[in-house]
Amino acid sequence: MAARIISKVFPVVVTEEELEPGDHVYTYRRYGVYTHHGIYIGEGTVIHFTRTGVDATCLDCFRREGEKLHSLRSYAYGRSLLRFMFTKRGTCTTLPDTRLPQEVVNTARELHERGGFGEYDLLNNNCEHFATFCRTGVRESTQTAWISSCERKIEKAKAWALKLLRELSSSDPKIRGELSMGIESKSSIAEQA
């Protein structure tokens, strides 16, 4: 019973023999700090997205980090929110698996052949976004979603604060003077440095 529960919560290691074309696979990198994702297209080949673009590579090349050959794992789709919350990010999603395996392979091949999935961005357009897109049509990275969400909230808060300061400065001459003095003092500090 405990083994069954553990296998449902923790990621499943897979062998090459167990893989099917269209599978979303990943390996841990940097001592398990993050995961690297790709789509298995058959015949020992994975298509994945890196800083250099969309690449097709052998399974062992995909698994390799320096001299270390990492185990290959299967990414899980359609996790319940509760199970998702107790699983390490970058290993599963609540998104349903909506495409047939051949559609997944075709999407990965098409993105590889036309040479792109956009510009690589660690937070907003990475290998997990690529593999999830191939499987579902939705760009999602569970391992970076929280950081991206915080980044967007900080940008909204900054925009709100600047708007408030502009409104205050336009209606109150005293505040306008203090704001301009603050800007001038920052400018002089920057010039001195």
Short mmCIF file of the C-alpha atoms (twelve columns), coordinates in Angstrom:
data_MODEL
# 
_entry.id   MODEL 
# 
loop_
_atom_site.group_PDB 
_atom_site.id 
_atom_site.type_symbol 
_atom_site.label_atom_id 
_atom_site.label_alt_id 
_atom_site.label_comp_id 
_atom_site.label_asym_id 
_atom_site.label_seq_id 
_atom_site.Cartn_x 
_atom_site.Cartn_y 
_atom_site.Cartn_z 
_atom_site.pdbx_PDB_model_num 
ATOM 1   C CA . MET A 1   0.000  0.000  0.000   1 
ATOM 2   C CA . ALA A 2   2.754  2.472  0.983   1 
ATOM 3   C CA . ALA A 3   4.731  1.681  -2.190  1 
ATOM 4   C CA . ARG A 4   1.644  2.427  -4.313  1 
ATOM 5   C CA . ILE A 5   1.126  5.779  -2.574  1 
ATOM 6   C CA . ILE A 6   4.812  6.677  -2.930  1 
ATOM 7   C CA . SER A 7   4.806  5.856  -6.660  1 
ATOM 8   C CA . LYS A 8   1.792  8.126  -7.182  1 
ATOM 9   C CA . VAL A 9   3.329  11.070 -5.289  1 
ATOM 10  C CA . PHE A 10  6.951  10.781 -6.364  1 
ATOM 11  C CA . PRO A 11  8.207  10.829 -9.958  1 
ATOM 12  C CA . VAL A 12  8.553  7.545  -11.801 1 
ATOM 13  C CA . VAL A 13  11.911 6.459  -13.223 1 
ATOM 14  C CA . VAL A 14  11.529 4.934  -16.699 1 
ATOM 15  C CA . THR A 15  13.780 2.871  -18.917 1 
ATOM 16  C CA . GLU A 16  14.199 3.276  -22.658 1 
ATOM 17  C CA . GLU A 17  12.205 0.078  -23.189 1 
ATOM 18  C CA . GLU A 18  9.204  1.584  -21.358 1 
ATOM 19  C CA . LEU A 19  9.147  4.774  -23.420 1 
ATOM 20  C CA . GLU A 20  6.541  5.448  -26.074 1 
ATOM 21  C CA . PRO A 21  6.824  8.123  -28.768 1 
ATOM 22  C CA . GLY A 22  5.184  11.309 -27.485 1 
ATOM 23  C CA . ASP A 23  6.212  10.784 -23.844 1 
ATOM 24  C CA . HIS A 24  7.236  13.894 -21.905 1 
ATOM 25  C CA . VAL A 25  10.452 12.951 -20.116 1 
ATOM 26  C CA . TYR A 26  12.810 14.796 -17.806 1 
ATOM 27  C CA . THR A 27  15.999 14.394 -15.805 1 
ATOM 28  C CA . TYR A 28  17.162 16.091 -12.647 1 
ATOM 29  C CA . ARG A 29  20.071 18.521 -13.019 1 
ATOM 30  C CA . ARG A 30  22.469 20.193 -10.611 1 
ATOM 31  C CA . TYR A 31  21.928 17.740 -7.758  1 
ATOM 32  C CA . GLY A 32  18.142 17.850 -8.188  1 
ATOM 33  C CA . VAL A 33  17.822 21.637 -8.057  1 
ATOM 34  C CA . TYR A 34  15.936 21.740 -11.352 1 
ATOM 35  C CA . THR A 35  14.667 19.462 -14.112 1 
ATOM 36  C CA . HIS A 36  15.403 19.367 -17.845 1 
ATOM 37  C CA . HIS A 37  12.514 18.347 -20.133 1 
ATOM 38  C CA . GLY A 38  11.994 16.932 -23.601 1 
ATOM 39  C CA . ILE A 39  9.701  14.879 -25.812 1 
ATOM 40  C CA . TYR A 40  10.667 11.320 -26.691 1 
ATOM 41  C CA . ILE A 41  9.967  10.841 -30.416 1 
ATOM 42  C CA . GLY A 42  11.098 7.213  -30.750 1 
ATOM 43  C CA . GLU A 43  14.240 5.424  -31.930 1 
ATOM 44  C CA . GLY A 44  16.225 6.642  -28.917 1 
ATOM 45  C CA . THR A 45  15.705 10.343 -29.725 1 
ATOM 46  C CA . VAL A 46  14.502 13.267 -27.595 1 
ATOM 47  C CA . ILE A 47  13.590 16.723 -28.871 1 
ATOM 48  C CA . HIS A 48  14.172 19.411 -26.258 1 
ATOM 49  C CA . PHE A 49  14.533 23.182 -25.965 1 
ATOM 50  C CA . THR A 50  17.787 24.758 -24.775 1 
ATOM 51  C CA . ARG A 51  19.446 28.154 -24.827 1 
ATOM 52  C CA . THR A 52  20.677 27.322 -28.341 1 
ATOM 53  C CA . GLY A 53  17.222 26.389 -29.684 1 
ATOM 54  C CA . VAL A 54  15.158 23.271 -30.288 1 
ATOM 55  C CA . ASP A 55  17.502 20.270 -30.537 1 
ATOM 56  C CA . ALA A 56  17.114 16.582 -31.338 1 
ATOM 57  C CA . THR A 57  19.502 14.367 -29.388 1 
ATOM 58  C CA . CYS A 58  20.043 10.786 -28.281 1 
ATOM 59  C CA . LEU A 59  18.574 9.663  -24.944 1 
ATOM 60  C CA . ASP A 60  21.973 9.308  -23.290 1 
ATOM 61  C CA . CYS A 61  22.980 12.789 -24.504 1 
ATOM 62  C CA . PHE A 62  19.746 14.181 -23.032 1 
ATOM 63  C CA . ARG A 63  20.404 12.395 -19.726 1 
ATOM 64  C CA . ARG A 64  24.076 13.390 -19.511 1 
ATOM 65  C CA . GLU A 65  25.354 16.243 -17.345 1 
ATOM 66  C CA . GLY A 66  29.139 16.311 -17.536 1 
ATOM 67  C CA . GLU A 67  30.281 12.783 -16.690 1 
ATOM 68  C CA . LYS A 68  27.044 11.889 -14.873 1 
ATOM 69  C CA . LEU A 69  24.245 10.008 -16.627 1 
ATOM 70  C CA . HIS A 70  20.972 10.899 -14.841 1 
ATOM 71  C CA . SER A 71  17.953 8.625  -14.665 1 
ATOM 72  C CA . LEU A 72  15.082 9.345  -17.019 1 
ATOM 73  C CA . ARG A 73  11.687 10.151 -15.528 1 
ATOM 74  C CA . SER A 74  8.145  10.379 -16.834 1 
ATOM 75  C CA . TYR A 75  6.291  13.696 -16.410 1 
ATOM 76  C CA . ALA A 76  2.757  13.276 -15.021 1 
ATOM 77  C CA . TYR A 77  -0.340 15.023 -16.411 1 
ATOM 78  C CA . GLY A 78  -3.771 15.493 -14.867 1 
ATOM 79  C CA . ARG A 79  -2.634 15.450 -11.253 1 
ATOM 80  C CA . SER A 80  -5.240 16.486 -8.700  1 
ATOM 81  C CA . LEU A 81  -4.455 19.783 -7.000  1 
ATOM 82  C CA . LEU A 82  -3.776 18.007 -3.708  1 
ATOM 83  C CA . ARG A 83  -1.320 15.544 -5.274  1 
ATOM 84  C CA . PHE A 84  0.250  18.375 -7.263  1 
ATOM 85  C CA . MET A 85  0.831  20.395 -4.089  1 
ATOM 86  C CA . PHE A 86  2.776  17.522 -2.497  1 
ATOM 87  C CA . THR A 87  4.939  16.751 -5.526  1 
ATOM 88  C CA . LYS A 88  8.212  18.414 -6.421  1 
ATOM 89  C CA . ARG A 89  7.795  21.183 -9.011  1 
ATOM 90  C CA . GLY A 90  8.907  20.374 -12.523 1 
ATOM 91  C CA . THR A 91  7.699  16.755 -12.298 1 
ATOM 92  C CA . CYS A 92  3.956  17.021 -12.972 1 
ATOM 93  C CA . THR A 93  1.047  19.323 -13.787 1 
ATOM 94  C CA . THR A 94  -2.671 19.601 -13.204 1 
ATOM 95  C CA . LEU A 95  -3.142 20.157 -16.954 1 
ATOM 96  C CA . PRO A 96  -4.903 17.301 -18.735 1 
ATOM 97  C CA . ASP A 97  -3.003 15.344 -21.353 1 
ATOM 98  C CA . THR A 98  -4.999 16.445 -24.403 1 
ATOM 99  C CA . ARG A 99  -3.061 15.304 -27.463 1 
ATOM 100 C CA . LEU A 100 -2.559 11.940 -29.070 1 
ATOM 101 C CA . PRO A 101 1.049  10.644 -29.033 1 
ATOM 102 C CA . GLN A 102 1.518  11.157 -32.787 1 
ATOM 103 C CA . GLU A 103 0.302  14.777 -32.472 1 
ATOM 104 C CA . VAL A 104 2.879  15.335 -29.719 1 
ATOM 105 C CA . VAL A 105 5.666  13.907 -31.885 1 
ATOM 106 C CA . ASN A 106 4.518  15.954 -34.897 1 
ATOM 107 C CA . THR A 107 4.464  19.180 -32.827 1 
ATOM 108 C CA . ALA A 108 7.968  18.533 -31.460 1 
ATOM 109 C CA . ARG A 109 9.325  17.689 -34.939 1 
ATOM 110 C CA . GLU A 110 7.693  20.737 -36.512 1 
ATOM 111 C CA . LEU A 111 9.163  23.064 -33.868 1 
ATOM 112 C CA . HIS A 112 12.563 21.427 -34.375 1 
ATOM 113 C CA . GLU A 113 12.431 21.645 -38.173 1 
ATOM 114 C CA . ARG A 114 11.352 25.263 -38.310 1 
ATOM 115 C CA . GLY A 115 14.017 26.042 -35.745 1 
ATOM 116 C CA . GLY A 116 12.163 27.616 -32.951 1 
ATOM 117 C CA . PHE A 117 10.016 27.951 -29.965 1 
ATOM 118 C CA . GLY A 118 10.840 31.610 -29.510 1 
ATOM 119 C CA . GLU A 119 13.728 32.985 -27.536 1 
ATOM 120 C CA . TYR A 120 14.791 30.895 -24.549 1 
ATOM 121 C CA . ASP A 121 13.925 32.528 -21.226 1 
ATOM 122 C CA . LEU A 122 14.582 30.645 -18.005 1 
ATOM 123 C CA . LEU A 123 11.383 31.881 -16.337 1 
ATOM 124 C CA . ASN A 124 8.955  32.386 -19.203 1 
ATOM 125 C CA . ASN A 125 9.995  30.117 -22.107 1 
ATOM 126 C CA . ASN A 126 12.101 27.119 -21.115 1 
ATOM 127 C CA . CYS A 127 12.336 23.377 -21.804 1 
ATOM 128 C CA . GLU A 128 9.370  22.547 -19.567 1 
ATOM 129 C CA . HIS A 129 7.233  25.134 -21.404 1 
ATOM 130 C CA . PHE A 130 8.278  23.444 -24.661 1 
ATOM 131 C CA . ALA A 131 7.477  19.873 -23.623 1 
ATOM 132 C CA . THR A 132 4.191  20.852 -21.953 1 
ATOM 133 C CA . PHE A 133 3.209  22.803 -25.075 1 
ATOM 134 C CA . CYS A 134 3.898  19.780 -27.262 1 
ATOM 135 C CA . ARG A 135 1.671  17.612 -25.029 1 
ATOM 136 C CA . THR A 136 -1.187 20.054 -24.335 1 
ATOM 137 C CA . GLY A 137 -0.939 23.154 -26.525 1 
ATOM 138 C CA . VAL A 138 -0.382 25.232 -23.367 1 
ATOM 139 C CA . ARG A 139 2.975  26.737 -22.381 1 
ATOM 140 C CA . GLU A 140 3.488  25.932 -18.710 1 
ATOM 141 C CA . SER A 141 6.437  25.454 -16.395 1 
ATOM 142 C CA . THR A 142 5.490  24.407 -12.893 1 
ATOM 143 C CA . GLN A 143 9.054  24.820 -11.648 1 
ATOM 144 C CA . THR A 144 9.155  28.525 -12.606 1 
ATOM 145 C CA . ALA A 145 5.459  29.489 -12.317 1 
ATOM 146 C CA . TRP A 146 5.729  30.753 -8.741  1 
ATOM 147 C CA . ILE A 147 8.730  32.963 -9.534  1 
ATOM 148 C CA . SER A 148 7.060  34.314 -12.691 1 
ATOM 149 C CA . SER A 149 3.902  35.067 -10.715 1 
ATOM 150 C CA . CYS A 150 5.875  36.974 -8.072  1 
ATOM 151 C CA . GLU A 151 7.735  38.879 -10.780 1 
ATOM 152 C CA . ARG A 152 4.430  39.972 -12.385 1 
ATOM 153 C CA . LYS A 153 2.995  41.037 -9.010  1 
ATOM 154 C CA . ILE A 154 6.090  43.104 -8.233  1 
ATOM 155 C CA . GLU A 155 5.836  44.821 -11.633 1 
ATOM 156 C CA . LYS A 156 2.151  45.612 -10.996 1 
ATOM 157 C CA . ALA A 157 2.970  47.000 -7.532  1 
ATOM 158 C CA . LYS A 158 5.746  49.191 -8.969  1 
ATOM 159 C CA . ALA A 159 3.418  50.508 -11.692 1 
ATOM 160 C CA . TRP A 160 0.721  51.242 -9.099  1 
ATOM 161 C CA . ALA A 161 3.192  53.056 -6.795  1 
ATOM 162 C CA . LEU A 162 4.561  55.179 -9.664  1 
ATOM 163 C CA . LYS A 163 1.033  56.073 -10.780 1 
ATOM 164 C CA . LEU A 164 0.143  57.055 -7.211  1 
ATOM 165 C CA . LEU A 165 3.271  59.193 -6.904  1 
ATOM 166 C CA . ARG A 166 2.515  60.939 -10.195 1 
ATOM 167 C CA . GLU A 167 -1.057 61.653 -9.097  1 
ATOM 168 C CA . LEU A 168 0.099  62.959 -5.734  1 
ATOM 169 C CA . SER A 169 2.821  65.099 -7.251  1 
ATOM 170 C CA . SER A 170 0.472  66.654 -9.791  1 
ATOM 171 C CA . SER A 171 -2.057 67.649 -7.129  1 
ATOM 172 C CA . ASP A 172 0.209  68.752 -4.246  1 
ATOM 173 C CA . PRO A 173 3.069  71.226 -4.906  1 
ATOM 174 C CA . LYS A 174 4.810  70.250 -1.639  1 
ATOM 175 C CA . ILE A 175 4.954  66.586 -2.661  1 
ATOM 176 C CA . ARG A 176 6.012  67.574 -6.174  1 
ATOM 177 C CA . GLY A 177 8.936  69.511 -4.678  1 
ATOM 178 C CA . GLU A 178 9.958  66.632 -2.396  1 
ATOM 179 C CA . LEU A 179 9.785  64.187 -5.273  1 
ATOM 180 C CA . SER A 180 11.904 66.354 -7.530  1 
ATOM 181 C CA . MET A 181 14.449 66.864 -4.703  1 
ATOM 182 C CA . GLY A 182 14.573 63.093 -4.206  1 
ATOM 183 C CA . ILE A 183 15.168 62.557 -7.913  1 
ATOM 184 C CA . GLU A 184 17.857 65.282 -7.988  1 
ATOM 185 C CA . SER A 185 19.648 63.802 -4.948  1 
ATOM 186 C CA . LYS A 186 19.633 60.349 -6.556  1 
ATOM 187 C CA . SER A 187 21.044 61.863 -9.739  1 
ATOM 188 C CA . SER A 188 23.854 63.611 -7.882  1 
ATOM 189 C CA . ILE A 189 24.703 60.428 -5.972  1 
ATOM 190 C CA . ALA A 190 24.850 58.529 -9.270  1 
ATOM 191 C CA . GLU A 191 27.097 61.222 -10.817 1 
ATOM 192 C CA . GLN A 192 29.486 61.097 -7.825  1 
ATOM 193 C CA . ALA A 193 29.814 57.315 -8.125  1 
# 
